[in-house]
């Protein structure tokens, strides 16, 4: 789902590489990466060739989630109300900004050990509201003082 670096090997994995992780992940590593939004539930920790959904991340989102994503990223949806139209509008806007949608929320990002102030990861669209981001950054600052 999202790009990550295997701490054991230093190898970078891109979205869709979940079945090609070598050496295979332990259950603990798999659960941590799944929780942080880097791997989908359908990805096997054993490195097997389990099927990963062929659907784009936008296709598996609800209309409400698509509208929320558009709002977080200041995407004008125009008259789009139906899911296919929302997906088309969001894909076009994100492509124009060179952003991918399959990154983590601020909570997932922080849970994976990254600083809230570094959110979102480079090249990814926002998946959290500005209020959520601001709260995470405030919590980070409070912990560092």
Secondary structure, DSSP 8 states (H G I E B T S, - for coil): ---EE-TTT--EE-TT-GGG-SS---HHHHHHHHHTTSS-TTS-TT--------S-TTTTS-HHHHHHHHHHTT---TT--SHHHHHHHHHHHHHHTT-BS----HHHHHHTT--GGG-S-TTB---S-HHHHHHHHHHHHHHH-
